[in-house]
Amino acid sequence: MELDLIFKIAGVGIIVTVLNLLLKKSDRDEYALMVTIAGLIVVLAMIINEIAELFDTVKSVFGF
Amino acid sequence: MINIVSVAGICIIAAVLCKLFGSVGSEYSLYIKLAAAAALMSALILFISPVAETVRSIYERAGADEEYLTILFKSLGICYITQFACDICRDSGESALASQAELAGKLSLLILALPLFDSLSEIVSGLI
């Protein structure tokens, strides 16, 4: 079904976490923060469509 | 038919991935939870349509007012959305936001049901 989205989010999470660790180890804390925020925004943008679709489905099924 | 095996698989995989991000990057576990819940719910809500059709036809056969059934289904939808928001908020540890969502759901249900109170009081006064 919609398993792709979950795996995509997990992949982004793993990549961002590894980058975060690497940047922190090499004393670039500000870049680490930026990478974390960028990852969060990317994932949020991916999810927001799904939530909008959920709300549309509920609206159409229950006749709002 | 709901494919219960794939629903169970998605739930278990999402739970495992949530645990994977448990200590490092805990915000991603919230996102995974949110995505899995939204995807599953929007797939499952579609199965309510045939049920709703059946209930509607039974209701029509009984000769009751169609308007009441619409209110009933609307309130069911509000309940589902409120429950979704509430659970997500509570899972991410924000119980204050969860109770606000609950309050909003209760209030909107009450507002939706107010016309019913009106018609009930009319019926009662008609009986008297």
N, CA and C atoms of all chains as a GROMACS GRO file, in nm:
protein
  576
    1MET      N    1   0.084  -0.120   0.000
    1MET     CA    2   0.000   0.000   0.000
    1MET      C    3   0.088   0.125   0.000
    2GLU      N    4   0.094   0.194   0.112
    2GLU     CA    5   0.173   0.318   0.117
    2GLU      C    6   0.301   0.298   0.196
    3LEU      N    7   0.358   0.181   0.179
    3LEU     CA    8   0.478   0.150   0.256
    3LEU      C    9   0.597   0.232   0.209
    4ASP      N   10   0.594   0.273   0.079
    4ASP     CA   11   0.708   0.350   0.024
    4ASP      C   12   0.736   0.474   0.107
    5LEU      N   13   0.627   0.542   0.145
    5LEU     CA   14   0.643   0.669   0.217
    5LEU      C   15   0.715   0.646   0.349
    6ILE      N   16   0.677   0.539   0.419
    6ILE     CA   17   0.740   0.511   0.549
    6ILE      C   18   0.887   0.483   0.531
    7PHE      N   19   0.919   0.403   0.428
    7PHE     CA   20   1.060   0.372   0.405
    7PHE      C   21   1.138   0.496   0.363
    8LYS      N   22   1.072   0.582   0.284
    8LYS     CA   23   1.138   0.707   0.243
    8LYS      C   24   1.173   0.790   0.365
    9ILE      N   25   1.076   0.802   0.457
    9ILE     CA   26   1.100   0.882   0.577
    9ILE      C   27   1.214   0.822   0.659
   10ALA      N   28   1.211   0.688   0.672
   10ALA     CA   29   1.317   0.622   0.748
   10ALA      C   30   1.453   0.645   0.683
   11GLY      N   31   1.457   0.640   0.548
   11GLY     CA   32   1.583   0.663   0.477
   11GLY      C   33   1.634   0.804   0.501
   12VAL      N   34   1.546   0.903   0.488
   12VAL     CA   35   1.588   1.041   0.513
   12VAL      C   36   1.638   1.054   0.656
   13GLY      N   37   1.569   0.990   0.748
   13GLY     CA   38   1.609   0.998   0.888
   13GLY      C   39   1.748   0.941   0.911
   14ILE      N   40   1.775   0.824   0.852
   14ILE     CA   41   1.907   0.762   0.870
   14ILE      C   42   2.015   0.850   0.811
   15ILE      N   43   1.991   0.901   0.687
   15ILE     CA   44   2.093   0.983   0.621
   15ILE      C   45   2.122   1.108   0.702
   16VAL      N   46   2.014   1.174   0.747
   16VAL     CA   47   2.032   1.298   0.822
   16VAL      C   48   2.104   1.272   0.954
   17THR      N   49   2.070   1.160   1.020
   17THR     CA   50   2.136   1.129   1.146
   17THR      C   51   2.285   1.105   1.128
   18VAL      N   52   2.319   1.030   1.020
   18VAL     CA   53   2.462   1.003   0.994
   18VAL      C   54   2.535   1.133   0.962
   19LEU      N   55   2.474   1.217   0.876
   19LEU     CA   56   2.538   1.344   0.842
   19LEU      C   57   2.557   1.431   0.966
   20ASN      N   58   2.454   1.428   1.051
   20ASN     CA   59   2.460   1.505   1.174
   20ASN      C   60   2.577   1.462   1.260
   21LEU      N   61   2.591   1.329   1.274
   21LEU     CA   62   2.702   1.276   1.355
   21LEU      C   63   2.836   1.317   1.296
   22LEU      N   64   2.850   1.302   1.161
   22LEU     CA   65   2.977   1.335   1.096
   22LEU      C   66   3.011   1.482   1.115
   23LEU      N   67   2.910   1.569   1.093
   23LEU     CA   68   2.936   1.712   1.103
   23LEU      C   69   2.968   1.751   1.247
   24LYS      N   70   2.905   1.684   1.342
   24LYS     CA   71   2.934   1.717   1.482
   24LYS      C   72   3.075   1.674   1.519
   25LYS      N   73   3.115   1.556   1.467
   25LYS     CA   74   3.250   1.507   1.498
   25LYS      C   75   3.356   1.598   1.440
   26SER      N   76   3.325   1.659   1.322
   26SER     CA   77   3.425   1.746   1.261
   26SER      C   78   3.404   1.892   1.301
   27ASP      N   79   3.341   1.911   1.418
   27ASP     CA   80   3.327   2.045   1.478
   27ASP      C   81   3.257   2.146   1.389
   28ARG      N   82   3.154   2.102   1.318
   28ARG     CA   83   3.075   2.198   1.241
   28ARG      C   84   2.930   2.191   1.291
   29ASP      N   85   2.911   2.240   1.411
   29ASP     CA   86   2.781   2.226   1.475
   29ASP      C   87   2.672   2.301   1.402
   30GLU      N   88   2.709   2.420   1.344
   30GLU     CA   89   2.605   2.500   1.280
   30GLU      C   90   2.553   2.429   1.155
   31TYR      N   91   2.644   2.362   1.080
   31TYR     CA   92   2.599   2.286   0.964
   31TYR      C   93   2.514   2.167   1.006
   32ALA      N   94   2.551   2.106   1.118
   32ALA     CA   95   2.473   1.992   1.168
   32ALA      C   96   2.330   2.033   1.196
   33LEU      N   97   2.317   2.149   1.259
   33LEU     CA   98   2.182   2.200   1.289
   33LEU      C   99   2.104   2.225   1.160
   34MET      N  100   2.173   2.286   1.062
   34MET     CA  101   2.106   2.314   0.934
   34MET      C  102   2.059   2.186   0.867
   35VAL      N  103   2.145   2.084   0.869
   35VAL     CA  104   2.109   1.957   0.806
   35VAL      C  105   1.988   1.895   0.875
   36THR      N  106   1.989   1.903   1.009
   36THR     CA  107   1.875   1.847   1.083
   36THR      C  108   1.746   1.918   1.045
   37ILE      N  109   1.752   2.052   1.042
   37ILE     CA  110   1.630   2.127   1.011
   37ILE      C  111   1.584   2.098   0.869
   38ALA      N  112   1.681   2.091   0.775
   38ALA     CA  113   1.644   2.063   0.636
   38ALA      C  114   1.577   1.926   0.625
   39GLY      N  115   1.632   1.828   0.695
   39GLY     CA  116   1.572   1.694   0.692
   39GLY      C  117   1.432   1.695   0.744
   40LEU      N  118   1.412   1.766   0.856
   40LEU     CA  119   1.278   1.771   0.914
   40LEU      C  120   1.179   1.835   0.818
   41ILE      N  121   1.222   1.943   0.753
   41ILE     CA  122   1.130   2.013   0.661
   41ILE      C  123   1.096   1.924   0.542
   42VAL      N  124   1.198   1.854   0.490
   42VAL     CA  125   1.174   1.766   0.375
   42VAL      C  126   1.072   1.659   0.412
   43VAL      N  127   1.090   1.598   0.530
   43VAL     CA  128   0.998   1.491   0.571
   43VAL      C  129   0.858   1.548   0.594
   44LEU      N  130   0.852   1.666   0.655
   44LEU     CA  131   0.721   1.727   0.680
   44LEU      C  132   0.649   1.752   0.548
   45ALA      N  133   0.725   1.800   0.447
   45ALA     CA  134   0.664   1.826   0.316
   45ALA      C  135   0.612   1.696   0.254
   46MET      N  136   0.682   1.586   0.282
   46MET     CA  137   0.635   1.458   0.227
   46MET      C  138   0.506   1.413   0.296
   47ILE      N  139   0.500   1.436   0.428
   47ILE     CA  140   0.386   1.386   0.504
   47ILE      C  141   0.261   1.470   0.481
   48ILE      N  142   0.281   1.600   0.460
   48ILE     CA  143   0.167   1.691   0.463
   48ILE      C  144   0.065   1.654   0.355
   49ASN      N  145   0.115   1.604   0.240
   49ASN     CA  146   0.023   1.561   0.134
   49ASN      C  147  -0.065   1.447   0.181
   50GLU      N  148   0.000   1.354   0.252
   50GLU     CA  149  -0.074   1.236   0.298
   50GLU      C  150  -0.185   1.276   0.395
   51ILE      N  151  -0.152   1.372   0.484
   51ILE     CA  152  -0.252   1.415   0.582
   51ILE      C  153  -0.366   1.489   0.513
   52ALA      N  154  -0.329   1.572   0.413
   52ALA     CA  155  -0.434   1.643   0.338
   52ALA      C  156  -0.525   1.544   0.269
   53GLU      N  157  -0.464   1.438   0.214
   53GLU     CA  158  -0.544   1.336   0.146
   53GLU      C  159  -0.637   1.266   0.245
   54LEU      N  160  -0.583   1.238   0.366
   54LEU     CA  161  -0.666   1.175   0.469
   54LEU      C  162  -0.787   1.262   0.502
   55PHE      N  163  -0.763   1.391   0.522
   55PHE     CA  164  -0.873   1.479   0.559
   55PHE      C  165  -0.975   1.489   0.446
   56ASP      N  166  -0.924   1.493   0.320
   56ASP     CA  167  -1.017   1.498   0.205
   56ASP      C  168  -1.102   1.372   0.200
   57THR      N  169  -1.037   1.256   0.225
   57THR     CA  170  -1.111   1.131   0.222
   57THR      C  171  -1.221   1.131   0.327
   58VAL      N  172  -1.184   1.172   0.449
   58VAL     CA  173  -1.283   1.174   0.558
   58VAL      C  174  -1.398   1.267   0.521
   59LYS      N  175  -1.362   1.384   0.464
   59LYS     CA  176  -1.465   1.480   0.427
   59LYS      C  177  -1.560   1.422   0.324
   60SER      N  178  -1.502   1.356   0.221
   60SER     CA  179  -1.590   1.307   0.114
   60SER      C  180  -1.672   1.187   0.160
   61VAL      N  181  -1.613   1.101   0.245
   61VAL     CA  182  -1.687   0.983   0.288
   61VAL      C  183  -1.802   1.021   0.381
   62PHE      N  184  -1.775   1.115   0.473
   62PHE     CA  185  -1.877   1.148   0.572
   62PHE      C  186  -1.964   1.265   0.531
   63GLY      N  187  -1.946   1.314   0.408
   63GLY     CA  188  -2.037   1.414   0.354
   63GLY      C  189  -2.033   1.547   0.425
   64PHE      N  190  -1.914   1.604   0.445
   64PHE     CA  191  -1.903   1.736   0.507
   64PHE      C  192  -1.949   1.844   0.409
   65MET      N  193  -1.243  -0.574   0.007
   65MET     CA  194  -1.205  -0.637   0.135
   65MET      C  195  -1.079  -0.570   0.189
   66ILE      N  196  -1.075  -0.551   0.319
   66ILE     CA  197  -0.954  -0.498   0.381
   66ILE      C  198  -0.849  -0.609   0.382
   67ASN      N  199  -0.731  -0.575   0.330
   67ASN     CA  200  -0.624  -0.675   0.335
   67ASN      C  201  -0.555  -0.666   0.470
   68ILE      N  202  -0.603  -0.750   0.562
   68ILE     CA  203  -0.559  -0.739   0.701
   68ILE      C  204  -0.411  -0.771   0.715
   69VAL      N  205  -0.360  -0.858   0.625
   69VAL     CA  206  -0.218  -0.895   0.635
   69VAL      C  207  -0.130  -0.774   0.606
   70SER      N  208  -0.166  -0.698   0.500
   70SER     CA  209  -0.079  -0.584   0.468
   70SER      C  210  -0.094  -0.473   0.572
   71VAL      N  211  -0.214  -0.458   0.628
   71VAL     CA  212  -0.230  -0.358   0.734
   71VAL      C  213  -0.141  -0.395   0.854
   72ALA      N  214  -0.145  -0.522   0.891
   72ALA     CA  215  -0.062  -0.567   1.004
   72ALA      C  216   0.085  -0.547   0.972
   73GLY      N  217   0.124  -0.579   0.847
   73GLY     CA  218   0.265  -0.563   0.808
   73GLY      C  219   0.308  -0.418   0.817
   74ILE      N  220   0.224  -0.326   0.764
   74ILE     CA  221   0.260  -0.184   0.769
   74ILE      C  222   0.274  -0.138   0.913
   75CYS      N  223   0.181  -0.180   0.999
   75CYS     CA  224   0.186  -0.138   1.140
   75CYS      C  225   0.315  -0.188   1.205
   76ILE      N  226   0.348  -0.316   1.183
   76ILE     CA  227   0.466  -0.372   1.250
   76ILE      C  228   0.592  -0.305   1.199
   77ILE      N  229   0.600  -0.285   1.065
   77ILE     CA  230   0.722  -0.224   1.009
   77ILE      C  231   0.737  -0.081   1.060
   78ALA      N  232   0.626  -0.006   1.067
   78ALA     CA  233   0.633   0.131   1.118
   78ALA      C  234   0.676   0.131   1.264
   79ALA      N  235   0.627   0.035   1.342
   79ALA     CA  236   0.665   0.029   1.484
   79ALA      C  237   0.814   0.000   1.498
   80VAL      N  238   0.864  -0.093   1.414
   80VAL     CA  239   1.006  -0.128   1.422
   80VAL      C  240   1.092  -0.007   1.383
   81LEU      N  241   1.049   0.064   1.276
   81LEU     CA  242   1.126   0.182   1.234
   81LEU      C  243   1.122   0.290   1.341
   82CYS      N  244   1.008   0.304   1.409
   82CYS     CA  245   0.999   0.401   1.519
   82CYS      C  246   1.100   0.368   1.628
   83LYS      N  247   1.108   0.239   1.661
   83LYS     CA  248   1.204   0.199   1.764
   83LYS      C  249   1.347   0.223   1.719
   84LEU      N  250   1.370   0.206   1.586
   84LEU     CA  251   1.504   0.225   1.531
   84LEU      C  252   1.554   0.366   1.558
   85PHE      N  253   1.461   0.463   1.547
   85PHE     CA  254   1.499   0.602   1.569
   85PHE      C  255   1.480   0.643   1.714
   86GLY      N  256   1.461   0.546   1.803
   86GLY     CA  257   1.426   0.578   1.940
   86GLY      C  258   1.518   0.678   2.009
   87SER      N  259   1.647   0.652   2.008
   87SER     CA  260   1.737   0.738   2.086
   87SER      C  261   1.793   0.852   2.001
   88VAL      N  262   1.834   0.821   1.878
   88VAL     CA  263   1.890   0.926   1.792
   88VAL      C  264   1.782   0.973   1.695
   89GLY      N  265   1.761   1.103   1.691
   89GLY     CA  266   1.663   1.158   1.598
   89GLY      C  267   1.523   1.111   1.627
   90SER      N  268   1.478   1.138   1.750
   90SER     CA  269   1.347   1.087   1.789
   90SER      C  270   1.235   1.155   1.712
   91GLU      N  271   1.264   1.272   1.647
   91GLU     CA  272   1.158   1.341   1.574
   91GLU      C  273   1.114   1.259   1.453
   92TYR      N  274   1.207   1.178   1.400
   92TYR     CA  275   1.170   1.097   1.283
   92TYR      C  276   1.072   0.986   1.321
   93SER      N  277   1.079   0.939   1.445
   93SER     CA  278   0.983   0.835   1.484
   93SER      C  279   0.841   0.893   1.485
   94LEU      N  280   0.831   1.020   1.525
   94LEU     CA  281   0.698   1.085   1.520
   94LEU      C  282   0.650   1.095   1.376
   95TYR      N  283   0.742   1.133   1.286
   95TYR     CA  284   0.703   1.147   1.146
   95TYR      C  285   0.660   1.014   1.087
   96ILE      N  286   0.734   0.909   1.119
   96ILE     CA  287   0.698   0.776   1.066
   96ILE      C  288   0.562   0.735   1.118
   97LYS      N  289   0.541   0.760   1.247
   97LYS     CA  290   0.411   0.728   1.306
   97LYS      C  291   0.299   0.802   1.233
   98LEU      N  292   0.324   0.933   1.211
   98LEU     CA  293   0.223   1.017   1.147
   98LEU      C  294   0.194   0.966   1.006
   99ALA      N  295   0.299   0.935   0.931
   99ALA     CA  296   0.279   0.890   0.793
   99ALA      C  297   0.203   0.758   0.790
  100ALA      N  298   0.244   0.665   0.876
  100ALA     CA  299   0.178   0.534   0.876
  100ALA      C  300   0.032   0.549   0.916
  101ALA      N  301   0.007   0.631   1.019
  101ALA     CA  302  -0.131   0.647   1.066
  101ALA      C  303  -0.217   0.712   0.958
  102ALA      N  304  -0.163   0.816   0.893
  102ALA     CA  305  -0.242   0.885   0.791
  102ALA      C  306  -0.269   0.793   0.672
  103ALA      N  307  -0.166   0.720   0.629
  103ALA     CA  308  -0.183   0.634   0.513
  103ALA      C  309  -0.284   0.524   0.543
  104LEU      N  310  -0.269   0.460   0.660
  104LEU     CA  311  -0.359   0.350   0.694
  104LEU      C  312  -0.502   0.401   0.710
  105MET      N  313  -0.515   0.517   0.778
  105MET     CA  314  -0.650   0.565   0.805
  105MET      C  315  -0.720   0.604   0.676
  106SER      N  316  -0.646   0.672   0.585
  106SER     CA  317  -0.714   0.713   0.461
  106SER      C  318  -0.746   0.593   0.374
  107ALA      N  319  -0.670   0.484   0.389
  107ALA     CA  320  -0.706   0.363   0.315
  107ALA      C  321  -0.827   0.294   0.379
  108LEU      N  322  -0.834   0.298   0.513
  108LEU     CA  323  -0.939   0.223   0.582
  108LEU      C  324  -1.073   0.296   0.582
  109ILE      N  325  -1.065   0.430   0.586
  109ILE     CA  326  -1.189   0.509   0.590
  109ILE      C  327  -1.275   0.480   0.467
  110LEU      N  328  -1.206   0.450   0.353
  110LEU     CA  329  -1.280   0.424   0.229
  110LEU      C  330  -1.374   0.305   0.244
  111PHE      N  331  -1.342   0.214   0.337
  111PHE     CA  332  -1.427   0.096   0.353
  111PHE      C  333  -1.555   0.127   0.429
  112ILE      N  334  -1.566   0.251   0.478
  112ILE     CA  335  -1.688   0.288   0.548
  112ILE      C  336  -1.799   0.319   0.448
  113SER      N  337  -1.760   0.362   0.327
  113SER     CA  338  -1.861   0.401   0.226
  113SER      C  339  -1.970   0.296   0.203
  114PRO      N  340  -1.936   0.168   0.174
  114PRO     CA  341  -2.043   0.070   0.155
  114PRO      C  342  -2.131   0.053   0.278
  115VAL      N  343  -2.067   0.057   0.397
  115VAL     CA  344  -2.145   0.047   0.521
  115VAL      C  345  -2.244   0.162   0.530
  116ALA      N  346  -2.193   0.283   0.496
  116ALA     CA  347  -2.279   0.401   0.503
  116ALA      C  348  -2.396   0.387   0.407
  117GLU      N  349  -2.368   0.334   0.286
  117GLU     CA  350  -2.476   0.316   0.188
  117GLU      C  351  -2.585   0.223   0.243
  118THR      N  352  -2.540   0.111   0.302
  118THR     CA  353  -2.637   0.015   0.357
  118THR      C  354  -2.720   0.079   0.466
  119VAL      N  355  -2.653   0.148   0.558
  119VAL     CA  356  -2.726   0.212   0.668
  119VAL      C  357  -2.825   0.313   0.613
  120ARG      N  358  -2.783   0.385   0.507
  120ARG     CA  359  -2.871   0.486   0.448
  120ARG      C  360  -2.996   0.421   0.388
  121SER      N  361  -2.975   0.308   0.320
  121SER     CA  362  -3.092   0.243   0.257
  121SER      C  363  -3.188   0.188   0.364
  122ILE      N  364  -3.131   0.133   0.472
  122ILE     CA  365  -3.216   0.084   0.580
  122ILE      C  366  -3.295   0.200   0.641
  123TYR      N  367  -3.225   0.311   0.656
  123TYR     CA  368  -3.286   0.429   0.716
  123TYR      C  369  -3.400   0.480   0.630
  124GLU      N  370  -3.376   0.481   0.496
  124GLU     CA  371  -3.481   0.527   0.405
  124GLU      C  372  -3.603   0.436   0.412
  125ARG      N  373  -3.574   0.305   0.424
  125ARG     CA  374  -3.687   0.211   0.431
  125ARG      C  375  -3.770   0.237   0.558
  126ALA      N  376  -3.702   0.278   0.665
  126ALA     CA  377  -3.774   0.306   0.788
  126ALA      C  378  -3.854   0.435   0.778
  127GLY      N  379  -3.823   0.518   0.676
  127GLY     CA  380  -3.901   0.638   0.654
  127GLY      C  381  -3.865   0.753   0.745
  128ALA      N  382  -3.745   0.749   0.803
  128ALA     CA  383  -3.704   0.859   0.890
  128ALA      C  384  -3.641   0.970   0.807
  129ASP      N  385  -3.620   1.084   0.873
  129ASP     CA  386  -3.566   1.199   0.804
  129ASP      C  387  -3.420   1.177   0.767
  130GLU      N  388  -3.387   1.211   0.641
  130GLU     CA  389  -3.251   1.192   0.590
  130GLU      C  390  -3.150   1.281   0.662
  131GLU      N  391  -3.199   1.396   0.708
  131GLU     CA  392  -3.110   1.497   0.767
  131GLU      C  393  -3.039   1.443   0.892
  132TYR      N  394  -3.112   1.361   0.968
  132TYR     CA  395  -3.054   1.308   1.092
  132TYR      C  396  -2.936   1.217   1.062
  133LEU      N  397  -2.949   1.138   0.956
  133LEU     CA  398  -2.841   1.046   0.921
  133LEU      C  399  -2.716   1.122   0.877
  134THR      N  400  -2.739   1.233   0.802
  134THR     CA  401  -2.626   1.315   0.761
  134THR      C  402  -2.552   1.368   0.883
  135ILE      N  403  -2.628   1.415   0.982
  135ILE     CA  404  -2.566   1.466   1.104
  135ILE      C  405  -2.487   1.355   1.174
  136LEU      N  406  -2.545   1.236   1.174
  136LEU     CA  407  -2.479   1.122   1.239
  136LEU      C  408  -2.344   1.092   1.173
  137PHE      N  409  -2.342   1.089   1.038
  137PHE     CA  410  -2.217   1.056   0.970
  137PHE      C  411  -2.116   1.167   0.983
  138LYS      N  412  -2.164   1.292   0.979
  138LYS     CA  413  -2.073   1.403   0.998
  138LYS      C  414  -2.005   1.393   1.134
  139SER      N  415  -2.083   1.363   1.238
  139SER     CA  416  -2.023   1.356   1.371
  139SER      C  417  -1.927   1.238   1.380
  140LEU      N  418  -1.955   1.131   1.306
  140LEU     CA  419  -1.861   1.019   1.305
  140LEU      C  420  -1.727   1.061   1.244
  141GLY      N  421  -1.735   1.140   1.134
  141GLY     CA  422  -1.612   1.190   1.072
  141GLY      C  423  -1.534   1.280   1.166
  142ILE      N  424  -1.605   1.370   1.236
  142ILE     CA  425  -1.539   1.458   1.333
  142ILE      C  426  -1.470   1.375   1.440
  143CYS      N  427  -1.537   1.269   1.485
  143CYS     CA  428  -1.479   1.182   1.588
  143CYS      C  429  -1.348   1.120   1.538
  144TYR      N  430  -1.349   1.070   1.413
  144TYR     CA  431  -1.228   1.007   1.362
  144TYR      C  432  -1.112   1.106   1.354
  145ILE      N  433  -1.140   1.225   1.300
  145ILE     CA  434  -1.032   1.323   1.284
  145ILE      C  435  -0.980   1.368   1.420
  146THR      N  436  -1.072   1.392   1.514
  146THR     CA  437  -1.031   1.433   1.648
  146THR      C  438  -0.945   1.326   1.715
  147GLN      N  439  -0.988   1.202   1.700
  147GLN     CA  440  -0.914   1.091   1.760
  147GLN      C  441  -0.773   1.084   1.702
  148PHE      N  442  -0.764   1.103   1.570
  148PHE     CA  443  -0.634   1.100   1.502
  148PHE      C  444  -0.542   1.207   1.558
  149ALA      N  445  -0.592   1.332   1.561
  149ALA     CA  446  -0.509   1.443   1.610
  149ALA      C  447  -0.469   1.421   1.755
  150CYS      N  448  -0.567   1.375   1.834
  150CYS     CA  449  -0.544   1.352   1.976
  150CYS      C  450  -0.434   1.248   1.999
  151ASP      N  451  -0.446   1.137   1.928
  151ASP     CA  452  -0.349   1.028   1.947
  151ASP      C  453  -0.209   1.072   1.907
  152ILE      N  454  -0.200   1.146   1.794
  152ILE     CA  455  -0.067   1.190   1.749
  152ILE      C  456  -0.007   1.285   1.852
  153CYS      N  457  -0.089   1.379   1.902
  153CYS     CA  458  -0.038   1.474   2.002
  153CYS      C  459   0.006   1.401   2.128
  154ARG      N  460  -0.076   1.306   2.172
  154ARG     CA  461  -0.045   1.238   2.296
  154ARG      C  462   0.080   1.150   2.281
  155ASP      N  463   0.094   1.090   2.163
  155ASP     CA  464   0.212   1.007   2.138
  155ASP      C  465   0.340   1.090   2.140
  156SER      N  466   0.329   1.216   2.093
  156SER     CA  467   0.450   1.298   2.096
  156SER      C  468   0.463   1.371   2.228
  157GLY      N  469   0.383   1.333   2.326
  157GLY     CA  470   0.401   1.384   2.462
  157GLY      C  471   0.338   1.518   2.489
  158GLU      N  472   0.250   1.564   2.400
  158GLU     CA  473   0.187   1.694   2.420
  158GLU      C  474   0.042   1.673   2.461
  159SER      N  475   0.020   1.643   2.588
  159SER     CA  476  -0.118   1.612   2.627
  159SER      C  477  -0.203   1.738   2.636
  160ALA      N  478  -0.140   1.854   2.652
  160ALA     CA  479  -0.218   1.978   2.655
  160ALA      C  480  -0.284   2.002   2.520
  161LEU      N  481  -0.204   1.985   2.414
  161LEU     CA  482  -0.260   2.002   2.278
  161LEU      C  483  -0.366   1.897   2.251
  162ALA      N  484  -0.341   1.774   2.300
  162ALA     CA  485  -0.438   1.667   2.278
  162ALA      C  486  -0.571   1.702   2.341
  163SER      N  487  -0.568   1.758   2.464
  163SER     CA  488  -0.698   1.789   2.525
  163SER      C  489  -0.764   1.906   2.456
  164GLN      N  490  -0.684   1.999   2.398
  164GLN     CA  491  -0.747   2.106   2.320
  164GLN      C  492  -0.819   2.049   2.199
  165ALA      N  493  -0.753   1.952   2.132
  165ALA     CA  494  -0.817   1.891   2.015
  165ALA      C  495  -0.945   1.819   2.056
  166GLU      N  496  -0.939   1.752   2.172
  166GLU     CA  497  -1.058   1.684   2.223
  166GLU      C  498  -1.171   1.783   2.248
  167LEU      N  499  -1.133   1.896   2.310
  167LEU     CA  500  -1.235   1.997   2.341
  167LEU      C  501  -1.298   2.050   2.213
  168ALA      N  502  -1.213   2.075   2.112
  168ALA     CA  503  -1.265   2.126   1.985
  168ALA      C  504  -1.360   2.024   1.923
  169GLY      N  505  -1.322   1.896   1.931
  169GLY     CA  506  -1.409   1.792   1.876
  169GLY      C  507  -1.542   1.786   1.947
  170LYS      N  508  -1.537   1.793   2.082
  170LYS     CA  509  -1.662   1.787   2.159
  170LYS      C  510  -1.752   1.905   2.126
  171LEU      N  511  -1.689   2.025   2.118
  171LEU     CA  512  -1.769   2.145   2.091
  171LEU      C  513  -1.833   2.137   1.953
  172SER      N  514  -1.754   2.090   1.854
  172SER     CA  515  -1.812   2.087   1.719
  172SER      C  516  -1.922   1.982   1.710
  173LEU      N  517  -1.907   1.872   1.785
  173LEU     CA  518  -2.016   1.773   1.789
  173LEU      C  519  -2.141   1.833   1.850
  174LEU      N  520  -2.120   1.910   1.958
  174LEU     CA  521  -2.235   1.972   2.025
  174LEU      C  522  -2.306   2.069   1.933
  175ILE      N  523  -2.225   2.152   1.861
  175ILE     CA  524  -2.285   2.248   1.769
  175ILE      C  525  -2.360   2.177   1.658
  176LEU      N  526  -2.302   2.066   1.612
  176LEU     CA  527  -2.367   1.989   1.506
  176LEU      C  528  -2.499   1.930   1.551
  177ALA      N  529  -2.505   1.895   1.683
  177ALA     CA  530  -2.624   1.826   1.733
  177ALA      C  531  -2.731   1.922   1.782
  178LEU      N  532  -2.701   2.053   1.786
  178LEU     CA  533  -2.798   2.148   1.841
  178LEU      C  534  -2.933   2.146   1.767
  179PRO      N  535  -2.935   2.140   1.632
  179PRO     CA  536  -3.065   2.133   1.563
  179PRO      C  537  -3.149   2.014   1.609
  180LEU      N  538  -3.082   1.905   1.647
  180LEU     CA  539  -3.156   1.788   1.695
  180LEU      C  540  -3.228   1.820   1.824
  181PHE      N  541  -3.160   1.893   1.914
  181PHE     CA  542  -3.226   1.932   2.039
  181PHE      C  543  -3.349   2.015   2.010
  182ASP      N  544  -3.332   2.106   1.912
  182ASP     CA  545  -3.444   2.191   1.872
  182ASP      C  546  -3.564   2.108   1.829
  183SER      N  547  -3.536   2.013   1.738
  183SER     CA  548  -3.649   1.935   1.685
  183SER      C  549  -3.707   1.844   1.794
  184LEU      N  550  -3.620   1.799   1.886
  184LEU     CA  551  -3.670   1.718   1.998
  184LEU      C  552  -3.766   1.797   2.084
  185SER      N  553  -3.725   1.922   2.114
  185SER     CA  554  -3.814   2.003   2.198
  185SER      C  555  -3.945   2.033   2.126
  186GLU      N  556  -3.938   2.048   1.991
  186GLU     CA  557  -4.061   2.070   1.915
  186GLU      C  558  -4.154   1.949   1.926
  187ILE      N  559  -4.092   1.831   1.911
  187ILE     CA  560  -4.173   1.708   1.919
  187ILE      C  561  -4.239   1.698   2.056
  188VAL      N  562  -4.159   1.726   2.160
  188VAL     CA  563  -4.212   1.714   2.296
  188VAL      C  564  -4.326   1.811   2.318
  189SER      N  565  -4.306   1.937   2.272
  189SER     CA  566  -4.414   2.036   2.292
  189SER      C  567  -4.536   2.000   2.209
  190GLY      N  568  -4.513   1.934   2.092
  190GLY     CA  569  -4.627   1.889   2.014
  190GLY      C  570  -4.706   1.781   2.086
  191LEU      N  571  -4.635   1.693   2.158
  191LEU     CA  572  -4.701   1.586   2.231
  191LEU      C  573  -4.784   1.642   2.345
  192ILE      N  574  -4.727   1.747   2.410
  192ILE     CA  575  -4.800   1.804   2.523
  192ILE      C  576  -4.920   1.883   2.470
   0.00000   0.00000   0.00000
